[in-house]
Amino acid sequence: MEIAIIAAVITAVALVLVCLLFLMLRYLYRHKGTYHTNEAKGTEFAESADAALQSDPALQDAGDTSKKEYFI
């Protein structure tokens, strides 16, 4: 009877450890810490946001410059 109790405790501990390992691996896989941005190259040293955006070729056809929007 004592062997069955010891085996059940060891099995329960092993099951908990496997579940924790699975949860840790899942968390590490989802939160790698890498991301990609779509910022224009060479704009990190501009003196203002307007100056940085004026040289961006993707925004050359922006049209009306009286209305400006900034997304932070």
N, CA, C and O atoms as a Tripos MOL2 file, in Angstrom:
@<TRIPOS>MOLECULE
protein
  288   287    72     0     0
PROTEIN
NO_CHARGES

@<TRIPOS>ATOM
      1 N           0.8260   -1.1930    0.0000 N.3       1 MET1
      2 CA          0.0000    0.0000    0.0000 C.3       1 MET1
      3 C           0.8750    1.2630    0.0000 C.2       1 MET1
      4 O           0.5370    2.2460   -0.6600 O.2       1 MET1
      5 N           1.9780    1.2430    0.7230 N.am      2 GLU2
      6 CA          2.8590    2.4040    0.7800 C.3       2 GLU2
      7 C           3.5030    2.6780   -0.5760 C.2       2 GLU2
      8 O           3.7280    3.8330   -0.9380 O.2       2 GLU2
      9 N           3.7970    1.6250   -1.3170 N.am      3 ILE3
     10 CA          4.4220    1.7910   -2.6290 C.3       3 ILE3
     11 C           3.4450    2.4770   -3.5910 C.2       3 ILE3
     12 O           3.8660    3.2980   -4.4060 O.2       3 ILE3
     13 N           2.1780    2.1610   -3.5120 N.am      4 ALA4
     14 CA          1.1710    2.7770   -4.3740 C.3       4 ALA4
     15 C           1.0430    4.2690   -4.0760 C.2       4 ALA4
     16 O           0.8770    5.0690   -4.9960 O.2       4 ALA4
     17 N           1.1170    4.6470   -2.8170 N.am      5 ILE5
     18 CA          1.0230    6.0640   -2.4420 C.3       5 ILE5
     19 C           2.2560    6.8150   -2.9320 C.2       5 ILE5
     20 O           2.1420    7.9190   -3.4650 O.2       5 ILE5
     21 N           3.4190    6.2280   -2.7550 N.am      6 ILE6
     22 CA          4.6600    6.8610   -3.2250 C.3       6 ILE6
     23 C           4.6400    7.0050   -4.7460 C.2       6 ILE6
     24 O           5.0430    8.0430   -5.2710 O.2       6 ILE6
     25 N           4.1840    5.9940   -5.4450 N.am      7 ALA7
     26 CA          4.1050    6.0380   -6.9140 C.3       7 ALA7
     27 C           3.1140    7.1080   -7.3700 C.2       7 ALA7
     28 O           3.3640    7.7980   -8.3580 O.2       7 ALA7
     29 N           2.0060    7.2520   -6.6680 N.am      8 ALA8
     30 CA          1.0030    8.2660   -7.0220 C.3       8 ALA8
     31 C           1.5650    9.6680   -6.7980 C.2       8 ALA8
     32 O           1.3280   10.5630   -7.6090 O.2       8 ALA8
     33 N           2.2970    9.8660   -5.7190 N.am      9 VAL9
     34 CA          2.8870   11.1790   -5.4420 C.3       9 VAL9
     35 C           3.9460   11.5120   -6.4920 C.2       9 VAL9
     36 O           3.9920   12.6350   -6.9930 O.2       9 VAL9
     37 N           4.7890   10.5490   -6.8230 N.am     10 ILE10
     38 CA          5.8210   10.7830   -7.8370 C.3      10 ILE10
     39 C           5.1830   11.0630   -9.1900 C.2      10 ILE10
     40 O           5.6600   11.9310   -9.9220 O.2      10 ILE10
     41 N           4.1270   10.3560   -9.5360 N.am     11 THR11
     42 CA          3.4210   10.5940  -10.7990 C.3      11 THR11
     43 C           2.7800   11.9790  -10.8150 C.2      11 THR11
     44 O           2.8220   12.6690  -11.8340 O.2      11 THR11
     45 N           2.1930   12.3870   -9.7070 N.am     12 ALA12
     46 CA          1.5700   13.7120   -9.6370 C.3      12 ALA12
     47 C           2.6170   14.8120   -9.7670 C.2      12 ALA12
     48 O           2.3890   15.7980  -10.4670 O.2      12 ALA12
     49 N           3.7560   14.6580   -9.1070 N.am     13 VAL13
     50 CA          4.8270   15.6490   -9.2030 C.3      13 VAL13
     51 C           5.3600   15.7140  -10.6330 C.2      13 VAL13
     52 O           5.5960   16.8030  -11.1570 O.2      13 VAL13
     53 N           5.5490   14.5630  -11.2620 N.am     14 ALA14
     54 CA          6.0330   14.5350  -12.6450 C.3      14 ALA14
     55 C           5.0300   15.2030  -13.5790 C.2      14 ALA14
     56 O           5.4250   15.9310  -14.4900 O.2      14 ALA14
     57 N           3.7560   14.9690  -13.3680 N.am     15 LEU15
     58 CA          2.7170   15.5880  -14.2020 C.3      15 LEU15
     59 C           2.7130   17.1100  -14.0370 C.2      15 LEU15
     60 O           2.5700   17.8380  -15.0190 O.2      15 LEU15
     61 N           2.8680   17.5840  -12.8220 N.am     16 VAL16
     62 CA          2.9210   19.0240  -12.5680 C.3      16 VAL16
     63 C           4.1500   19.6350  -13.2330 C.2      16 VAL16
     64 O           4.0600   20.7130  -13.8210 O.2      16 VAL16
     65 N           5.2860   18.9680  -13.1500 N.am     17 LEU17
     66 CA          6.5000   19.4720  -13.7860 C.3      17 LEU17
     67 C           6.3670   19.5220  -15.3040 C.2      17 LEU17
     68 O           6.8240   20.4780  -15.9310 O.2      17 LEU17
     69 N           5.7550   18.5180  -15.8970 N.am     18 VAL18
     70 CA          5.5480   18.5120  -17.3470 C.3      18 VAL18
     71 C           4.6090   19.6480  -17.7480 C.2      18 VAL18
     72 O           4.8400   20.3090  -18.7610 O.2      18 VAL18
     73 N           3.5640   19.8820  -16.9730 N.am     19 CYS19
     74 CA          2.6350   20.9880  -17.2720 C.3      19 CYS19
     75 C           3.3370   22.3410  -17.1580 C.2      19 CYS19
     76 O           3.1360   23.2170  -17.9990 O.2      19 CYS19
     77 N           4.1510   22.5120  -16.1320 N.am     20 LEU20
     78 CA          4.8950   23.7630  -15.9860 C.3      20 LEU20
     79 C           5.8810   23.9640  -17.1270 C.2      20 LEU20
     80 O           6.0290   25.0790  -17.6280 O.2      20 LEU20
     81 N           6.5490   22.9080  -17.5370 N.am     21 LEU21
     82 CA          7.4670   22.9980  -18.6640 C.3      21 LEU21
     83 C           6.7260   23.3910  -19.9360 C.2      21 LEU21
     84 O           7.2090   24.2230  -20.7040 O.2      21 LEU21
     85 N           5.5590   22.8010  -20.1600 N.am     22 PHE22
     86 CA          4.7500   23.1500  -21.3330 C.3      22 PHE22
     87 C           4.3320   24.6230  -21.2950 C.2      22 PHE22
     88 O           4.4120   25.3200  -22.3070 O.2      22 PHE22
     89 N           3.8910   25.0890  -20.1370 N.am     23 LEU23
     90 CA          3.4630   26.4870  -20.0310 C.3      23 LEU23
     91 C           4.6310   27.4520  -20.2280 C.2      23 LEU23
     92 O           4.4730   28.4960  -20.8610 O.2      23 LEU23
     93 N           5.7890   27.1120  -19.6940 N.am     24 MET24
     94 CA          6.9580   27.9710  -19.8720 C.3      24 MET24
     95 C           7.3940   28.0240  -21.3370 C.2      24 MET24
     96 O           7.7090   29.0980  -21.8520 O.2      24 MET24
     97 N           7.4130   26.8920  -21.9980 N.am     25 LEU25
     98 CA          7.7970   26.8720  -23.4120 C.3      25 LEU25
     99 C           6.7910   27.6350  -24.2660 C.2      25 LEU25
    100 O           7.1740   28.3370  -25.2020 O.2      25 LEU25
    101 N           5.5320   27.5020  -23.9510 N.am     26 ARG26
    102 CA          4.5040   28.2330  -24.7010 C.3      26 ARG26
    103 C           4.6670   29.7400  -24.4990 C.2      26 ARG26
    104 O           4.5550   30.5030  -25.4590 O.2      26 ARG26
    105 N           4.9270   30.1740  -23.2790 N.am     27 TYR27
    106 CA          5.1300   31.5960  -22.9920 C.3      27 TYR27
    107 C           6.3680   32.1120  -23.7260 C.2      27 TYR27
    108 O           6.3220   33.1780  -24.3400 O.2      27 TYR27
    109 N           7.4610   31.3760  -23.6690 N.am     28 LEU28
    110 CA          8.6890   31.8090  -24.3340 C.3      28 LEU28
    111 C           8.5250   31.8470  -25.8460 C.2      28 LEU28
    112 O           9.0970   32.7140  -26.5060 O.2      28 LEU28
    113 N           7.7580   30.9290  -26.4000 N.am     29 TYR29
    114 CA          7.5340   30.9150  -27.8360 C.3      29 TYR29
    115 C           6.7100   32.1140  -28.2840 C.2      29 TYR29
    116 O           6.9920   32.7010  -29.3290 O.2      29 TYR29
    117 N           5.7070   32.4810  -27.5170 N.am     30 ARG30
    118 CA          4.8310   33.5950  -27.8930 C.3      30 ARG30
    119 C           5.4390   34.9580  -27.6030 C.2      30 ARG30
    120 O           5.0700   35.9360  -28.2540 O.2      30 ARG30
    121 N           6.3540   35.0570  -26.6530 N.am     31 HIS31
    122 CA          6.9390   36.3320  -26.2620 C.3      31 HIS31
    123 C           8.4350   36.3350  -26.5380 C.2      31 HIS31
    124 O           9.2530   36.3760  -25.6180 O.2      31 HIS31
    125 N           8.7720   36.2900  -27.8000 N.am     32 LYS32
    126 CA         10.1740   36.2480  -28.1850 C.3      32 LYS32
    127 C          10.8710   37.5730  -27.9580 C.2      32 LYS32
    128 O          12.0740   37.6000  -27.6960 O.2      32 LYS32
    129 N          10.1350   38.6830  -28.0540 N.am     33 GLY33
    130 CA         10.7390   39.9890  -27.8660 C.3      33 GLY33
    131 C          11.2230   40.6110  -29.1640 C.2      33 GLY33
    132 O          11.8310   41.6810  -29.1410 O.2      33 GLY33
    133 N          10.9700   39.9690  -30.2920 N.am     34 THR34
    134 CA         11.3670   40.5490  -31.5620 C.3      34 THR34
    135 C          10.1330   41.1040  -32.2550 C.2      34 THR34
    136 O           9.0430   40.5390  -32.1550 O.2      34 THR34
    137 N          10.3110   42.1810  -32.9350 N.am     35 TYR35
    138 CA          9.2180   42.7880  -33.6750 C.3      35 TYR35
    139 C           9.8020   43.5820  -34.8330 C.2      35 TYR35
    140 O          10.9920   43.8930  -34.8490 O.2      35 TYR35
    141 N           8.9640   43.9010  -35.7880 N.am     36 HIS36
    142 CA          9.3850   44.6530  -36.9620 C.3      36 HIS36
    143 C           8.6140   45.9640  -37.0070 C.2      36 HIS36
    144 O           7.4200   46.0030  -36.7090 O.2      36 HIS36
    145 N           9.2950   47.0240  -37.3750 N.am     37 THR37
    146 CA          8.6450   48.3170  -37.5080 C.3      37 THR37
    147 C           8.7120   48.7600  -38.9610 C.2      37 THR37
    148 O           9.5470   48.2800  -39.7280 O.2      37 THR37
    149 N           7.8530   49.6530  -39.3240 N.am     38 ASN38
    150 CA          7.8160   50.1780  -40.6850 C.3      38 ASN38
    151 C           8.2920   51.6270  -40.7130 C.2      38 ASN38
    152 O           7.7770   52.4390  -41.4810 O.2      38 ASN38
    153 N           9.2570   51.9420  -39.8910 N.am     39 GLU39
    154 CA          9.7610   53.3040  -39.8360 C.3      39 GLU39
    155 C          10.7090   53.5480  -41.0090 C.2      39 GLU39
    156 O          11.3910   52.6380  -41.4820 O.2      39 GLU39
    157 N          10.7320   54.7830  -41.4590 N.am     40 ALA40
    158 CA         11.6130   55.1560  -42.5610 C.3      40 ALA40
    159 C          13.0650   55.1180  -42.1060 C.2      40 ALA40
    160 O          13.3720   55.4340  -40.9570 O.2      40 ALA40
    161 N          13.9440   54.7360  -43.0010 N.am     41 LYS41
    162 CA         15.3730   54.6540  -42.6790 C.3      41 LYS41
    163 C          15.9780   56.0580  -42.6260 C.2      41 LYS41
    164 O          15.6530   56.9070  -43.4550 O.2      41 LYS41
    165 N          16.8340   56.2940  -41.6790 N.am     42 GLY42
    166 CA         17.5420   57.5590  -41.5790 C.3      42 GLY42
    167 C          16.7800   58.6780  -40.9230 C.2      42 GLY42
    168 O          17.2110   59.8280  -41.0010 O.2      42 GLY42
    169 N          15.6720   58.3980  -40.2800 N.am     43 THR43
    170 CA         14.8810   59.4580  -39.6580 C.3      43 THR43
    171 C          15.1210   59.5640  -38.1610 C.2      43 THR43
    172 O          14.5050   60.4040  -37.5050 O.2      43 THR43
    173 N          15.9870   58.7480  -37.6100 N.am     44 GLU44
    174 CA         16.1810   58.7860  -36.1620 C.3      44 GLU44
    175 C          16.9350   60.0180  -35.6890 C.2      44 GLU44
    176 O          16.9040   60.3350  -34.5000 O.2      44 GLU44
    177 N          17.6210   60.7280  -36.6020 N.am     45 PHE45
    178 CA         18.3940   61.8990  -36.2120 C.3      45 PHE45
    179 C          17.7460   63.2080  -36.6660 C.2      45 PHE45
    180 O          18.3950   64.2530  -36.6290 O.2      45 PHE45
    181 N          16.5000   63.1760  -37.0870 N.am     46 ALA46
    182 CA         15.8160   64.3910  -37.5130 C.3      46 ALA46
    183 C          15.4730   65.2480  -36.3090 C.2      46 ALA46
    184 O          15.2340   64.7330  -35.2170 O.2      46 ALA46
    185 N          15.4490   66.5680  -36.5150 N.am     47 GLU47
    186 CA         15.1970   67.4610  -35.3900 C.3      47 GLU47
    187 C          13.7270   67.5240  -34.9880 C.2      47 GLU47
    188 O          13.4210   67.9180  -33.8620 O.2      47 GLU47
    189 N          12.8150   67.1500  -35.8720 N.am     48 SER48
    190 CA         11.3990   67.1310  -35.5150 C.3      48 SER48
    191 C          10.6980   66.0410  -36.3140 C.2      48 SER48
    192 O          11.2660   65.4750  -37.2480 O.2      48 SER48
    193 N           9.4680   65.7580  -35.9360 N.am     49 ALA49
    194 CA          8.6930   64.7380  -36.6350 C.3      49 ALA49
    195 C           8.3690   65.1880  -38.0580 C.2      49 ALA49
    196 O           8.3530   64.3710  -38.9780 O.2      49 ALA49
    197 N           8.1110   66.4800  -38.2420 N.am     50 ASP50
    198 CA          7.8270   66.9980  -39.5880 C.3      50 ASP50
    199 C           9.0180   66.8090  -40.5180 C.2      50 ASP50
    200 O           8.8600   66.3850  -41.6630 O.2      50 ASP50
    201 N          10.1980   67.1230  -40.0250 N.am     51 ALA51
    202 CA         11.4010   66.9870  -40.8510 C.3      51 ALA51
    203 C          11.6510   65.5220  -41.1930 C.2      51 ALA51
    204 O          12.0980   65.2150  -42.2980 O.2      51 ALA51
    205 N          11.3720   64.6270  -40.2720 N.am     52 ALA52
    206 CA         11.5810   63.2110  -40.5340 C.3      52 ALA52
    207 C          10.5920   62.6910  -41.5670 C.2      52 ALA52
    208 O          10.9490   61.8730  -42.4150 O.2      52 ALA52
    209 N           9.3530   63.1630  -41.4980 N.am     53 LEU53
    210 CA          8.3370   62.6680  -42.4160 C.3      53 LEU53
    211 C           8.4190   63.3000  -43.7970 C.2      53 LEU53
    212 O           7.9420   62.7050  -44.7640 O.2      53 LEU53
    213 N           9.0050   64.4780  -43.9230 N.am     54 GLN54
    214 CA          9.0960   65.1390  -45.2250 C.3      54 GLN54
    215 C          10.0010   64.3900  -46.1870 C.2      54 GLN54
    216 O           9.7820   64.4300  -47.3980 O.2      54 GLN54
    217 N          11.0070   63.7130  -45.6710 N.am     55 SER55
    218 CA         11.9330   63.0150  -46.5500 C.3      55 SER55
    219 C          11.5120   61.5750  -46.8340 C.2      55 SER55
    220 O          12.1990   60.8750  -47.5770 O.2      55 SER55
    221 N          10.4110   61.1240  -46.2670 N.am     56 ASP56
    222 CA          9.9510   59.7560  -46.4790 C.3      56 ASP56
    223 C           9.3280   59.6390  -47.8700 C.2      56 ASP56
    224 O           8.3440   60.3230  -48.1520 O.2      56 ASP56
    225 N           9.8790   58.7850  -48.7540 N.am     57 PRO57
    226 CA          9.3350   58.6780  -50.1140 C.3      57 PRO57
    227 C           7.9230   58.1180  -50.1570 C.2      57 PRO57
    228 O           7.1900   58.4030  -51.1040 O.2      57 PRO57
    229 N           7.5240   57.3460  -49.1860 N.am     58 ALA58
    230 CA          6.1720   56.7880  -49.1780 C.3      58 ALA58
    231 C           5.1250   57.8600  -48.9040 C.2      58 ALA58
    232 O           3.9510   57.6770  -49.2240 O.2      58 ALA58
    233 N           5.5420   58.9750  -48.3150 N.am     59 LEU59
    234 CA          4.5950   60.0330  -47.9650 C.3      59 LEU59
    235 C           4.6890   61.2450  -48.8890 C.2      59 LEU59
    236 O           4.1070   62.2880  -48.5890 O.2      59 LEU59
    237 N           5.3970   61.1330  -49.9870 N.am     60 GLN60
    238 CA          5.5460   62.2650  -50.8930 C.3      60 GLN60
    239 C           4.2200   62.6500  -51.5440 C.2      60 GLN60
    240 O           4.0090   63.8260  -51.8420 O.2      60 GLN60
    241 N           3.3320   61.7010  -51.7680 N.am     61 ASP61
    242 CA          2.0330   61.9790  -52.3690 C.3      61 ASP61
    243 C           0.9570   62.1270  -51.3090 C.2      61 ASP61
    244 O          -0.1810   61.7050  -51.5160 O.2      61 ASP61
    245 N           1.3010   62.7170  -50.1870 N.am     62 ALA62
    246 CA          0.3600   62.8320  -49.0750 C.3      62 ALA62
    247 C          -0.7790   63.8010  -49.3770 C.2      62 ALA62
    248 O          -1.8460   63.7000  -48.7720 O.2      62 ALA62
    249 N          -0.5720   64.7400  -50.3040 N.am     63 GLY63
    250 CA         -1.6410   65.6560  -50.6660 C.3      63 GLY63
    251 C          -1.6590   66.8800  -49.7950 C.2      63 GLY63
    252 O          -0.6770   67.6220  -49.7430 O.2      63 GLY63
    253 N          -2.7640   67.1080  -49.1050 N.am     64 ASP64
    254 CA         -2.9640   68.3000  -48.2890 C.3      64 ASP64
    255 C          -2.0470   68.2710  -47.0660 C.2      64 ASP64
    256 O          -2.0950   67.3340  -46.2700 O.2      64 ASP64
    257 N          -1.2120   69.3060  -46.9230 N.am     65 THR65
    258 CA         -0.2730   69.3500  -45.7970 C.3      65 THR65
    259 C          -0.8160   70.1890  -44.6450 C.2      65 THR65
    260 O          -0.1550   70.3100  -43.6140 O.2      65 THR65
    261 N          -2.0110   70.7750  -44.7980 N.am     66 SER66
    262 CA         -2.5540   71.5990  -43.7210 C.3      66 SER66
    263 C          -3.0910   70.7370  -42.5750 C.2      66 SER66
    264 O          -3.1530   71.1850  -41.4310 O.2      66 SER66
    265 N          -3.4740   69.5120  -42.8860 N.am     67 LYS67
    266 CA         -3.9740   68.6160  -41.8540 C.3      67 LYS67
    267 C          -2.8750   67.5800  -41.5660 C.2      67 LYS67
    268 O          -2.5020   66.7930  -42.4360 O.2      67 LYS67
    269 N          -2.3830   67.5980  -40.3630 N.am     68 LYS68
    270 CA         -1.3280   66.6640  -39.9840 C.3      68 LYS68
    271 C          -1.8050   65.7710  -38.8590 C.2      68 LYS68
    272 O          -2.4630   66.2250  -37.9230 O.2      68 LYS68
    273 N          -1.4700   64.5090  -38.9600 N.am     69 GLU69
    274 CA         -1.8160   63.5470  -37.9110 C.3      69 GLU69
    275 C          -0.5400   62.8680  -37.4390 C.2      69 GLU69
    276 O           0.3260   62.5240  -38.2440 O.2      69 GLU69
    277 N          -0.4330   62.6820  -36.1570 N.am     70 TYR70
    278 CA          0.7090   61.9970  -35.5730 C.3      70 TYR70
    279 C           0.2050   60.7780  -34.8090 C.2      70 TYR70
    280 O          -0.6870   60.8870  -33.9670 O.2      70 TYR70
    281 N           0.7700   59.6410  -35.1040 N.am     71 PHE71
    282 CA          0.4110   58.4170  -34.4060 C.3      71 PHE71
    283 C           1.5700   58.0190  -33.5200 C.2      71 PHE71
    284 O           2.6920   57.8480  -33.9960 O.2      71 PHE71
    285 N           1.3140   57.8770  -32.2680 N.am     72 ILE72
    286 CA          2.3640   57.5270  -31.3140 C.3      72 ILE72
    287 C           2.1200   56.1310  -30.8060 C.2      72 ILE72
    288 O           2.8900   55.6290  -29.9860 O.2      72 ILE72
@<TRIPOS>BOND
     1     1     2 1
     2     2     3 1
     3     3     4 2
     4     3     5 am
     5     5     6 1
     6     6     7 1
     7     7     8 2
     8     7     9 am
     9     9    10 1
    10    10    11 1
    11    11    12 2
    12    11    13 am
    13    13    14 1
    14    14    15 1
    15    15    16 2
    16    15    17 am
    17    17    18 1
    18    18    19 1
    19    19    20 2
    20    19    21 am
    21    21    22 1
    22    22    23 1
    23    23    24 2
    24    23    25 am
    25    25    26 1
    26    26    27 1
    27    27    28 2
    28    27    29 am
    29    29    30 1
    30    30    31 1
    31    31    32 2
    32    31    33 am
    33    33    34 1
    34    34    35 1
    35    35    36 2
    36    35    37 am
    37    37    38 1
    38    38    39 1
    39    39    40 2
    40    39    41 am
    41    41    42 1
    42    42    43 1
    43    43    44 2
    44    43    45 am
    45    45    46 1
    46    46    47 1
    47    47    48 2
    48    47    49 am
    49    49    50 1
    50    50    51 1
    51    51    52 2
    52    51    53 am
    53    53    54 1
    54    54    55 1
    55    55    56 2
    56    55    57 am
    57    57    58 1
    58    58    59 1
    59    59    60 2
    60    59    61 am
    61    61    62 1
    62    62    63 1
    63    63    64 2
    64    63    65 am
    65    65    66 1
    66    66    67 1
    67    67    68 2
    68    67    69 am
    69    69    70 1
    70    70    71 1
    71    71    72 2
    72    71    73 am
    73    73    74 1
    74    74    75 1
    75    75    76 2
    76    75    77 am
    77    77    78 1
    78    78    79 1
    79    79    80 2
    80    79    81 am
    81    81    82 1
    82    82    83 1
    83    83    84 2
    84    83    85 am
    85    85    86 1
    86    86    87 1
    87    87    88 2
    88    87    89 am
    89    89    90 1
    90    90    91 1
    91    91    92 2
    92    91    93 am
    93    93    94 1
    94    94    95 1
    95    95    96 2
    96    95    97 am
    97    97    98 1
    98    98    99 1
    99    99   100 2
   100    99   101 am
   101   101   102 1
   102   102   103 1
   103   103   104 2
   104   103   105 am
   105   105   106 1
   106   106   107 1
   107   107   108 2
   108   107   109 am
   109   109   110 1
   110   110   111 1
   111   111   112 2
   112   111   113 am
   113   113   114 1
   114   114   115 1
   115   115   116 2
   116   115   117 am
   117   117   118 1
   118   118   119 1
   119   119   120 2
   120   119   121 am
   121   121   122 1
   122   122   123 1
   123   123   124 2
   124   123   125 am
   125   125   126 1
   126   126   127 1
   127   127   128 2
   128   127   129 am
   129   129   130 1
   130   130   131 1
   131   131   132 2
   132   131   133 am
   133   133   134 1
   134   134   135 1
   135   135   136 2
   136   135   137 am
   137   137   138 1
   138   138   139 1
   139   139   140 2
   140   139   141 am
   141   141   142 1
   142   142   143 1
   143   143   144 2
   144   143   145 am
   145   145   146 1
   146   146   147 1
   147   147   148 2
   148   147   149 am
   149   149   150 1
   150   150   151 1
   151   151   152 2
   152   151   153 am
   153   153   154 1
   154   154   155 1
   155   155   156 2
   156   155   157 am
   157   157   158 1
   158   158   159 1
   159   159   160 2
   160   159   161 am
   161   161   162 1
   162   162   163 1
   163   163   164 2
   164   163   165 am
   165   165   166 1
   166   166   167 1
   167   167   168 2
   168   167   169 am
   169   169   170 1
   170   170   171 1
   171   171   172 2
   172   171   173 am
   173   173   174 1
   174   174   175 1
   175   175   176 2
   176   175   177 am
   177   177   178 1
   178   178   179 1
   179   179   180 2
   180   179   181 am
   181   181   182 1
   182   182   183 1
   183   183   184 2
   184   183   185 am
   185   185   186 1
   186   186   187 1
   187   187   188 2
   188   187   189 am
   189   189   190 1
   190   190   191 1
   191   191   192 2
   192   191   193 am
   193   193   194 1
   194   194   195 1
   195   195   196 2
   196   195   197 am
   197   197   198 1
   198   198   199 1
   199   199   200 2
   200   199   201 am
   201   201   202 1
   202   202   203 1
   203   203   204 2
   204   203   205 am
   205   205   206 1
   206   206   207 1
   207   207   208 2
   208   207   209 am
   209   209   210 1
   210   210   211 1
   211   211   212 2
   212   211   213 am
   213   213   214 1
   214   214   215 1
   215   215   216 2
   216   215   217 am
   217   217   218 1
   218   218   219 1
   219   219   220 2
   220   219   221 am
   221   221   222 1
   222   222   223 1
   223   223   224 2
   224   223   225 am
   225   225   226 1
   226   226   227 1
   227   227   228 2
   228   227   229 am
   229   229   230 1
   230   230   231 1
   231   231   232 2
   232   231   233 am
   233   233   234 1
   234   234   235 1
   235   235   236 2
   236   235   237 am
   237   237   238 1
   238   238   239 1
   239   239   240 2
   240   239   241 am
   241   241   242 1
   242   242   243 1
   243   243   244 2
   244   243   245 am
   245   245   246 1
   246   246   247 1
   247   247   248 2
   248   247   249 am
   249   249   250 1
   250   250   251 1
   251   251   252 2
   252   251   253 am
   253   253   254 1
   254   254   255 1
   255   255   256 2
   256   255   257 am
   257   257   258 1
   258   258   259 1
   259   259   260 2
   260   259   261 am
   261   261   262 1
   262   262   263 1
   263   263   264 2
   264   263   265 am
   265   265   266 1
   266   266   267 1
   267   267   268 2
   268   267   269 am
   269   269   270 1
   270   270   271 1
   271   271   272 2
   272   271   273 am
   273   273   274 1
   274   274   275 1
   275   275   276 2
   276   275   277 am
   277   277   278 1
   278   278   279 1
   279   279   280 2
   280   279   281 am
   281   281   282 1
   282   282   283 1
   283   283   284 2
   284   283   285 am
   285   285   286 1
   286   286   287 1
   287   287   288 2
@<TRIPOS>SUBSTRUCTURE
     1 MET1         2 RESIDUE 1 A MET
     2 GLU2         6 RESIDUE 1 A GLU
     3 ILE3        10 RESIDUE 1 A ILE
     4 ALA4        14 RESIDUE 1 A ALA
     5 ILE5        18 RESIDUE 1 A ILE
     6 ILE6        22 RESIDUE 1 A ILE
     7 ALA7        26 RESIDUE 1 A ALA
     8 ALA8        30 RESIDUE 1 A ALA
     9 VAL9        34 RESIDUE 1 A VAL
    10 ILE10       38 RESIDUE 1 A ILE
    11 THR11       42 RESIDUE 1 A THR
    12 ALA12       46 RESIDUE 1 A ALA
    13 VAL13       50 RESIDUE 1 A VAL
    14 ALA14       54 RESIDUE 1 A ALA
    15 LEU15       58 RESIDUE 1 A LEU
    16 VAL16       62 RESIDUE 1 A VAL
    17 LEU17       66 RESIDUE 1 A LEU
    18 VAL18       70 RESIDUE 1 A VAL
    19 CYS19       74 RESIDUE 1 A CYS
    20 LEU20       78 RESIDUE 1 A LEU
    21 LEU21       82 RESIDUE 1 A LEU
    22 PHE22       86 RESIDUE 1 A PHE
    23 LEU23       90 RESIDUE 1 A LEU
    24 MET24       94 RESIDUE 1 A MET
    25 LEU25       98 RESIDUE 1 A LEU
    26 ARG26      102 RESIDUE 1 A ARG
    27 TYR27      106 RESIDUE 1 A TYR
    28 LEU28      110 RESIDUE 1 A LEU
    29 TYR29      114 RESIDUE 1 A TYR
    30 ARG30      118 RESIDUE 1 A ARG
    31 HIS31      122 RESIDUE 1 A HIS
    32 LYS32      126 RESIDUE 1 A LYS
    33 GLY33      130 RESIDUE 1 A GLY
    34 THR34      134 RESIDUE 1 A THR
    35 TYR35      138 RESIDUE 1 A TYR
    36 HIS36      142 RESIDUE 1 A HIS
    37 THR37      146 RESIDUE 1 A THR
    38 ASN38      150 RESIDUE 1 A ASN
    39 GLU39      154 RESIDUE 1 A GLU
    40 ALA40      158 RESIDUE 1 A ALA
    41 LYS41      162 RESIDUE 1 A LYS
    42 GLY42      166 RESIDUE 1 A GLY
    43 THR43      170 RESIDUE 1 A THR
    44 GLU44      174 RESIDUE 1 A GLU
    45 PHE45      178 RESIDUE 1 A PHE
    46 ALA46      182 RESIDUE 1 A ALA
    47 GLU47      186 RESIDUE 1 A GLU
    48 SER48      190 RESIDUE 1 A SER
    49 ALA49      194 RESIDUE 1 A ALA
    50 ASP50      198 RESIDUE 1 A ASP
    51 ALA51      202 RESIDUE 1 A ALA
    52 ALA52      206 RESIDUE 1 A ALA
    53 LEU53      210 RESIDUE 1 A LEU
    54 GLN54      214 RESIDUE 1 A GLN
    55 SER55      218 RESIDUE 1 A SER
    56 ASP56      222 RESIDUE 1 A ASP
    57 PRO57      226 RESIDUE 1 A PRO
    58 ALA58      230 RESIDUE 1 A ALA
    59 LEU59      234 RESIDUE 1 A LEU
    60 GLN60      238 RESIDUE 1 A GLN
    61 ASP61      242 RESIDUE 1 A ASP
    62 ALA62      246 RESIDUE 1 A ALA
    63 GLY63      250 RESIDUE 1 A GLY
    64 ASP64      254 RESIDUE 1 A ASP
    65 THR65      258 RESIDUE 1 A THR
    66 SER66      262 RESIDUE 1 A SER
    67 LYS67      266 RESIDUE 1 A LYS
    68 LYS68      270 RESIDUE 1 A LYS
    69 GLU69      274 RESIDUE 1 A GLU
    70 TYR70      278 RESIDUE 1 A TYR
    71 PHE71      282 RESIDUE 1 A PHE
    72 ILE72      286 RESIDUE 1 A ILE
